[in-house]
Amino acid sequence: VDLNWSPDDTILASCSLDNTVHIWNMSNGICTSVLRGHSSLVKGIAWDPIGSFLASQSDDKTVIIWRTSDWSIEHRTEGHWGKS
């Protein structure tokens, strides 16, 4: 479970155990998008410094880069990550 504000503090992204990322418009508190693409719980999210992209990382060992203009997938990386 993670929460992260957009760089301009207008959008809140949240993730949880349901394998999705929710996008919240904080001017009205409404969920405007639900991002689906992971097959397991989403553990973390992070914005790029100007807010054009949002990255999500899942227990399924994928990272998805979402384009914030339309919430489509810009890039998907799959890998086998070991403990460091």
N, CA, C and O atoms as CSV, one atom per row, in Angstrom:
chain,resi,resn,atom,element,x,y,z
A,1,VAL,N,N,0.849,-1.171,0.000
A,1,VAL,CA,C,0.000,0.000,0.000
A,1,VAL,C,C,0.895,1.235,0.000
A,1,VAL,O,O,1.852,1.328,0.769
A,2,ASP,N,N,0.561,2.186,-0.886
A,2,ASP,CA,C,1.367,3.397,-0.984
A,2,ASP,C,C,0.486,4.533,-1.477
A,2,ASP,O,O,-0.506,4.307,-2.171
A,3,LEU,N,N,0.851,5.746,-1.118
A,3,LEU,CA,C,0.216,6.973,-1.596
A,3,LEU,C,C,1.309,7.903,-2.067
A,3,LEU,O,O,2.407,7.910,-1.510
A,4,ASN,N,N,1.014,8.703,-3.109
A,4,ASN,CA,C,2.011,9.650,-3.565
A,4,ASN,C,C,1.320,10.803,-4.272
A,4,ASN,O,O,0.479,10.591,-5.146
A,5,TRP,N,N,1.678,12.033,-3.890
A,5,TRP,CA,C,1.120,13.236,-4.497
A,5,TRP,C,C,1.848,13.566,-5.791
A,5,TRP,O,O,3.051,13.337,-5.908
A,6,SER,N,N,1.111,14.110,-6.770
A,6,SER,CA,C,1.729,14.619,-7.990
A,6,SER,C,C,2.597,15.822,-7.628
A,6,SER,O,O,2.393,16.437,-6.581
A,7,PRO,N,N,3.567,16.165,-8.486
A,7,PRO,CA,C,4.448,17.292,-8.167
A,7,PRO,C,C,3.710,18.612,-7.920
A,7,PRO,O,O,4.196,19.454,-7.164
A,8,ASP,N,N,2.548,18.803,-8.544
A,8,ASP,CA,C,1.791,20.042,-8.325
A,8,ASP,C,C,0.726,19.903,-7.234
A,8,ASP,O,O,-0.066,20.822,-7.022
A,9,ASP,N,N,0.702,18.776,-6.550
A,9,ASP,CA,C,-0.203,18.511,-5.419
A,9,ASP,C,C,-1.687,18.519,-5.781
A,9,ASP,O,O,-2.525,18.747,-4.908
A,10,THR,N,N,-2.031,18.275,-7.045
A,10,THR,CA,C,-3.443,18.262,-7.447
A,10,THR,C,C,-4.006,16.857,-7.593
A,10,THR,O,O,-5.223,16.669,-7.579
A,11,ILE,N,N,-3.121,15.864,-7.733
A,11,ILE,CA,C,-3.542,14.481,-7.949
A,11,ILE,C,C,-2.863,13.599,-6.906
A,11,ILE,O,O,-1.676,13.748,-6.616
A,12,LEU,N,N,-3.639,12.686,-6.357
A,12,LEU,CA,C,-3.102,11.694,-5.432
A,12,LEU,C,C,-3.220,10.328,-6.090
A,12,LEU,O,O,-4.296,9.947,-6.549
A,13,ALA,N,N,-2.124,9.597,-6.138
A,13,ALA,CA,C,-2.133,8.222,-6.642
A,13,ALA,C,C,-2.047,7.293,-5.436
A,13,ALA,O,O,-1.264,7.522,-4.514
A,14,SER,N,N,-2.862,6.242,-5.457
A,14,SER,CA,C,-2.841,5.264,-4.367
A,14,SER,C,C,-2.809,3.862,-4.950
A,14,SER,O,O,-3.342,3.616,-6.032
A,15,CYS,N,N,-2.184,2.951,-4.231
A,15,CYS,CA,C,-2.155,1.557,-4.670
A,15,CYS,C,C,-2.411,0.673,-3.462
A,15,CYS,O,O,-2.208,1.073,-2.316
A,16,SER,N,N,-2.864,-0.542,-3.751
A,16,SER,CA,C,-3.203,-1.435,-2.644
A,16,SER,C,C,-3.128,-2.887,-3.070
A,16,SER,O,O,-2.465,-3.227,-4.050
A,17,LEU,N,N,-3.806,-3.728,-2.336
A,17,LEU,CA,C,-3.735,-5.169,-2.545
A,17,LEU,C,C,-4.571,-5.665,-3.719
A,17,LEU,O,O,-4.517,-6.851,-4.042
A,18,ASP,N,N,-5.343,-4.791,-4.367
A,18,ASP,CA,C,-6.234,-5.239,-5.448
A,18,ASP,C,C,-5.587,-5.176,-6.833
A,18,ASP,O,O,-6.286,-5.269,-7.842
A,19,ASN,N,N,-4.256,-5.018,-6.893
A,19,ASN,CA,C,-3.475,-5.042,-8.143
A,19,ASN,C,C,-3.658,-3.795,-9.000
A,19,ASN,O,O,-3.266,-3.803,-10.167
A,20,THR,N,N,-4.238,-2.728,-8.464
A,20,THR,CA,C,-4.515,-1.527,-9.249
A,20,THR,C,C,-3.887,-0.291,-8.609
A,20,THR,O,O,-3.446,-0.300,-7.460
A,21,VAL,N,N,-3.871,0.775,-9.417
A,21,VAL,CA,C,-3.501,2.108,-8.945
A,21,VAL,C,C,-4.721,2.995,-9.164
A,21,VAL,O,O,-5.291,3.012,-10.255
A,22,HIS,N,N,-5.121,3.727,-8.136
A,22,HIS,CA,C,-6.245,4.656,-8.245
A,22,HIS,C,C,-5.705,6.082,-8.342
A,22,HIS,O,O,-4.772,6.459,-7.632
A,23,ILE,N,N,-6.308,6.863,-9.231
A,23,ILE,CA,C,-5.934,8.255,-9.439
A,23,ILE,C,C,-7.063,9.133,-8.904
A,23,ILE,O,O,-8.211,9.002,-9.328
A,24,TRP,N,N,-6.735,10.020,-7.979
A,24,TRP,CA,C,-7.726,10.856,-7.299
A,24,TRP,C,C,-7.514,12.323,-7.640
A,24,TRP,O,O,-6.411,12.848,-7.486
A,25,ASN,N,N,-8.574,12.990,-8.106
A,25,ASN,CA,C,-8.563,14.432,-8.320
A,25,ASN,C,C,-8.838,15.078,-6.969
A,25,ASN,O,O,-9.935,14.936,-6.429
A,26,MET,N,N,-7.870,15.775,-6.426
A,26,MET,CA,C,-8.027,16.274,-5.069
A,26,MET,C,C,-8.830,17.564,-4.984
A,26,MET,O,O,-9.135,18.017,-3.881
A,27,SER,N,N,-9.182,18.168,-6.115
A,27,SER,CA,C,-10.045,19.347,-6.048
A,27,SER,C,C,-11.480,18.962,-5.703
A,27,SER,O,O,-12.232,19.761,-5.145
A,28,ASN,N,N,-11.856,17.702,-6.049
A,28,ASN,CA,C,-13.222,17.253,-5.741
A,28,ASN,C,C,-13.263,15.904,-5.014
A,28,ASN,O,O,-14.340,15.442,-4.635
A,29,GLY,N,N,-12.098,15.266,-4.816
A,29,GLY,CA,C,-12.035,14.006,-4.086
A,29,GLY,C,C,-12.538,12.797,-4.845
A,29,GLY,O,O,-12.798,11.753,-4.247
A,30,ILE,N,N,-12.682,12.925,-6.172
A,30,ILE,CA,C,-13.227,11.837,-6.989
A,30,ILE,C,C,-12.102,11.018,-7.617
A,30,ILE,O,O,-11.104,11.565,-8.085
A,31,CYS,N,N,-12.282,9.699,-7.619
A,31,CYS,CA,C,-11.363,8.804,-8.323
A,31,CYS,C,C,-11.647,8.932,-9.814
A,31,CYS,O,O,-12.738,8.593,-10.271
A,32,THR,N,N,-10.672,9.417,-10.570
A,32,THR,CA,C,-10.871,9.671,-11.996
A,32,THR,C,C,-10.400,8.532,-12.884
A,32,THR,O,O,-10.848,8.413,-14.025
A,33,SER,N,N,-9.502,7.690,-12.378
A,33,SER,CA,C,-8.986,6.571,-13.170
A,33,SER,C,C,-8.574,5.430,-12.253
A,33,SER,O,O,-8.141,5.642,-11.120
A,34,VAL,N,N,-8.719,4.211,-12.770
A,34,VAL,CA,C,-8.196,3.017,-12.108
A,34,VAL,C,C,-7.268,2.355,-13.115
A,34,VAL,O,O,-7.709,1.926,-14.181
A,35,LEU,N,N,-5.985,2.269,-12.782
A,35,LEU,CA,C,-4.973,1.738,-13.693
A,35,LEU,C,C,-4.787,0.254,-13.432
A,35,LEU,O,O,-4.464,-0.169,-12.322
A,36,ARG,N,N,-4.998,-0.524,-14.483
A,36,ARG,CA,C,-4.859,-1.981,-14.395
A,36,ARG,C,C,-3.733,-2.434,-15.317
A,36,ARG,O,O,-3.626,-1.965,-16.450
A,37,GLY,N,N,-2.906,-3.333,-14.839
A,37,GLY,CA,C,-1.806,-3.834,-15.646
A,37,GLY,C,C,-0.921,-4.803,-14.880
A,37,GLY,O,O,-0.141,-5.549,-15.472
A,38,HIS,N,N,-1.047,-4.784,-13.569
A,38,HIS,CA,C,-0.286,-5.697,-12.727
A,38,HIS,C,C,-1.125,-6.928,-12.400
A,38,HIS,O,O,-2.353,-6.863,-12.353
A,39,SER,N,N,-0.443,-8.052,-12.174
A,39,SER,CA,C,-1.152,-9.292,-11.837
A,39,SER,C,C,-1.026,-9.652,-10.355
A,39,SER,O,O,-1.471,-10.717,-9.926
A,40,SER,N,N,-0.417,-8.755,-9.580
A,40,SER,CA,C,-0.298,-8.961,-8.142
A,40,SER,C,C,-0.342,-7.598,-7.464
A,40,SER,O,O,-0.419,-6.568,-8.134
A,41,LEU,N,N,-0.293,-7.592,-6.142
A,41,LEU,CA,C,-0.437,-6.342,-5.408
A,41,LEU,C,C,0.597,-5.312,-5.831
A,41,LEU,O,O,1.752,-5.646,-6.096
A,42,VAL,N,N,0.173,-4.066,-5.889
A,42,VAL,CA,C,1.059,-2.963,-6.239
A,42,VAL,C,C,1.659,-2.438,-4.940
A,42,VAL,O,O,0.942,-2.066,-4.011
A,43,LYS,N,N,2.997,-2.416,-4.894
A,43,LYS,CA,C,3.694,-2.110,-3.648
A,43,LYS,C,C,4.181,-0.676,-3.549
A,43,LYS,O,O,4.392,-0.168,-2.448
A,44,GLY,N,N,4.363,-0.012,-4.694
A,44,GLY,CA,C,4.903,1.342,-4.643
A,44,GLY,C,C,4.593,2.128,-5.894
A,44,GLY,O,O,4.417,1.565,-6.974
A,45,ILE,N,N,4.529,3.444,-5.734
A,45,ILE,CA,C,4.292,4.349,-6.852
A,45,ILE,C,C,5.169,5.581,-6.686
A,45,ILE,O,O,5.483,5.986,-5.567
A,46,ALA,N,N,5.566,6.181,-7.824
A,46,ALA,CA,C,6.391,7.387,-7.788
A,46,ALA,C,C,6.157,8.196,-9.056
A,46,ALA,O,O,6.025,7.643,-10.148
A,47,TRP,N,N,6.107,9.512,-8.894
A,47,TRP,CA,C,5.937,10.434,-10.021
A,47,TRP,C,C,7.301,10.868,-10.541
A,47,TRP,O,O,8.280,10.883,-9.795
A,48,ASP,N,N,7.362,11.222,-11.833
A,48,ASP,CA,C,8.558,11.888,-12.331
A,48,ASP,C,C,8.501,13.343,-11.853
A,48,ASP,O,O,7.431,13.797,-11.448
A,49,PRO,N,N,9.603,14.083,-11.884
A,49,PRO,CA,C,9.629,15.424,-11.289
A,49,PRO,C,C,8.652,16.436,-11.891
A,49,PRO,O,O,8.264,17.381,-11.203
A,50,ILE,N,N,8.247,16.271,-13.143
A,50,ILE,CA,C,7.318,17.246,-13.726
A,50,ILE,C,C,5.897,16.708,-13.856
A,50,ILE,O,O,5.006,17.431,-14.301
A,51,GLY,N,N,5.671,15.462,-13.478
A,51,GLY,CA,C,4.319,14.918,-13.457
A,51,GLY,C,C,3.810,14.351,-14.762
A,51,GLY,O,O,2.606,14.146,-14.914
A,52,SER,N,N,4.696,14.090,-15.707
A,52,SER,CA,C,4.280,13.512,-16.989
A,52,SER,C,C,4.111,12.003,-16.934
A,52,SER,O,O,3.406,11.421,-17.758
A,53,PHE,N,N,4.762,11.369,-15.959
A,53,PHE,CA,C,4.731,9.912,-15.847
A,53,PHE,C,C,4.580,9.500,-14.384
A,53,PHE,O,O,5.004,10.202,-13.466
A,54,LEU,N,N,3.963,8.338,-14.206
A,54,LEU,CA,C,3.832,7.720,-12.886
A,54,LEU,C,C,4.342,6.293,-13.013
A,54,LEU,O,O,3.945,5.574,-13.931
A,55,ALA,N,N,5.207,5.878,-12.116
A,55,ALA,CA,C,5.721,4.508,-12.113
A,55,ALA,C,C,5.041,3.722,-11.003
A,55,ALA,O,O,4.833,4.232,-9.902
A,56,SER,N,N,4.696,2.471,-11.307
A,56,SER,CA,C,4.143,1.573,-10.292
A,56,SER,C,C,4.945,0.278,-10.294
A,56,SER,O,O,5.346,-0.221,-11.346
A,57,GLN,N,N,5.171,-0.254,-9.097
A,57,GLN,CA,C,5.974,-1.464,-8.924
A,57,GLN,C,C,5.131,-2.479,-8.176
A,57,GLN,O,O,4.488,-2.160,-7.176
A,58,SER,N,N,5.144,-3.717,-8.682
A,58,SER,CA,C,4.254,-4.743,-8.155
A,58,SER,C,C,5.014,-5.957,-7.640
A,58,SER,O,O,6.175,-6.184,-7.980
A,59,ASP,N,N,4.326,-6.720,-6.817
A,59,ASP,CA,C,4.844,-7.986,-6.321
A,59,ASP,C,C,5.010,-9.006,-7.446
A,59,ASP,O,O,5.673,-10.026,-7.257
A,60,ASP,N,N,4.413,-8.745,-8.621
A,60,ASP,CA,C,4.571,-9.637,-9.771
A,60,ASP,C,C,5.887,-9.399,-10.510
A,60,ASP,O,O,6.108,-9.939,-11.594
A,61,LYS,N,N,6.763,-8.579,-9.908
A,61,LYS,CA,C,8.092,-8.271,-10.452
A,61,LYS,C,C,8.021,-7.460,-11.738
A,61,LYS,O,O,8.864,-7.615,-12.621
A,62,THR,N,N,7.015,-6.593,-11.847
A,62,THR,CA,C,6.919,-5.676,-12.982
A,62,THR,C,C,6.950,-4.241,-12.486
A,62,THR,O,O,6.542,-3.932,-11.366
A,63,VAL,N,N,7.450,-3.376,-13.359
A,63,VAL,CA,C,7.343,-1.932,-13.186
A,63,VAL,C,C,6.633,-1.417,-14.420
A,63,VAL,O,O,7.013,-1.742,-15.545
A,64,ILE,N,N,5.596,-0.610,-14.209
A,64,ILE,CA,C,4.871,-0.005,-15.323
A,64,ILE,C,C,5.032,1.504,-15.225
A,64,ILE,O,O,4.851,2.097,-14.162
A,65,ILE,N,N,5.379,2.118,-16.364
A,65,ILE,CA,C,5.432,3.569,-16.472
A,65,ILE,C,C,4.154,4.004,-17.182
A,65,ILE,O,O,3.914,3.620,-18.327
A,66,TRP,N,N,3.337,4.803,-16.504
A,66,TRP,CA,C,2.055,5.281,-17.024
A,66,TRP,C,C,2.215,6.710,-17.535
A,66,TRP,O,O,2.826,7.542,-16.865
A,67,ARG,N,N,1.676,6.999,-18.707
A,67,ARG,CA,C,1.650,8.347,-19.274
A,67,ARG,C,C,0.472,9.087,-18.634
A,67,ARG,O,O,-0.668,8.644,-18.780
A,68,THR,N,N,0.705,10.177,-17.942
A,68,THR,CA,C,-0.349,10.845,-17.187
A,68,THR,C,C,-1.332,11.622,-18.060
A,68,THR,O,O,-2.408,11.986,-17.587
A,69,SER,N,N,-0.993,11.882,-19.307
A,69,SER,CA,C,-1.912,12.617,-20.184
A,69,SER,C,C,-3.164,11.813,-20.497
A,69,SER,O,O,-4.240,12.382,-20.679
A,70,ASP,N,N,-3.028,10.481,-20.562
A,70,ASP,CA,C,-4.193,9.630,-20.850
A,70,ASP,C,C,-4.187,8.329,-20.035
A,70,ASP,O,O,-5.044,7.468,-20.239
A,71,TRP,N,N,-3.242,8.185,-19.129
A,71,TRP,CA,C,-3.087,7.024,-18.243
A,71,TRP,C,C,-2.878,5.717,-19.008
A,71,TRP,O,O,-3.274,4.648,-18.544
A,72,SER,N,N,-2.256,5.811,-20.177
A,72,SER,CA,C,-1.900,4.607,-20.929
A,72,SER,C,C,-0.507,4.148,-20.495
A,72,SER,O,O,0.241,4.895,-19.865
A,73,ILE,N,N,-0.180,2.910,-20.844
A,73,ILE,CA,C,1.129,2.358,-20.491
A,73,ILE,C,C,2.170,2.863,-21.479
A,73,ILE,O,O,2.063,2.625,-22.682
A,74,GLU,N,N,3.167,3.556,-20.970
A,74,GLU,CA,C,4.297,4.031,-21.762
A,74,GLU,C,C,5.339,2.920,-21.895
A,74,GLU,O,O,5.913,2.722,-22.965
A,75,HIS,N,N,5.575,2.200,-20.798
A,75,HIS,CA,C,6.601,1.153,-20.803
A,75,HIS,C,C,6.301,0.155,-19.683
A,75,HIS,O,O,5.777,0.515,-18.628
A,76,ARG,N,N,6.640,-1.084,-19.937
A,76,ARG,CA,C,6.468,-2.146,-18.942
A,76,ARG,C,C,7.769,-2.942,-18.879
A,76,ARG,O,O,8.285,-3.374,-19.909
A,77,THR,N,N,8.290,-3.132,-17.692
A,77,THR,CA,C,9.512,-3.896,-17.482
A,77,THR,C,C,9.193,-5.086,-16.592
A,77,THR,O,O,8.565,-4.945,-15.543
A,78,GLU,N,N,9.633,-6.253,-17.025
A,78,GLU,CA,C,9.463,-7.459,-16.218
A,78,GLU,C,C,10.841,-7.997,-15.893
A,78,GLU,O,O,11.735,-7.972,-16.739
A,79,GLY,N,N,11.019,-8.477,-14.691
A,79,GLY,CA,C,12.331,-8.975,-14.330
A,79,GLY,C,C,12.287,-9.877,-13.127
A,79,GLY,O,O,11.257,-10.042,-12.473
A,80,HIS,N,N,13.423,-10.447,-12.858
A,80,HIS,CA,C,13.587,-11.310,-11.695
A,80,HIS,C,C,14.512,-10.582,-10.745
A,80,HIS,O,O,15.716,-10.487,-10.985
A,81,TRP,N,N,13.953,-10.076,-9.680
A,81,TRP,CA,C,14.723,-9.297,-8.732
A,81,TRP,C,C,15.047,-10.143,-7.521
A,81,TRP,O,O,14.169,-10.744,-6.902
A,82,GLY,N,N,16.314,-10.175,-7.201
A,82,GLY,CA,C,16.730,-10.885,-6.003
A,82,GLY,C,C,16.879,-9.917,-4.848
A,82,GLY,O,O,16.799,-8.702,-5.027
A,83,LYS,N,N,17.094,-10.451,-3.684
A,83,LYS,CA,C,17.320,-9.606,-2.517
A,83,LYS,C,C,18.716,-9.030,-2.589
A,83,LYS,O,O,19.663,-9.714,-2.976
A,84,SER,N,N,18.840,-7.762,-2.212
A,84,SER,CA,C,20.160,-7.131,-2.241
A,84,SER,C,C,20.696,-6.932,-0.851
A,84,SER,O,O,21.800,-6.412,-0.684
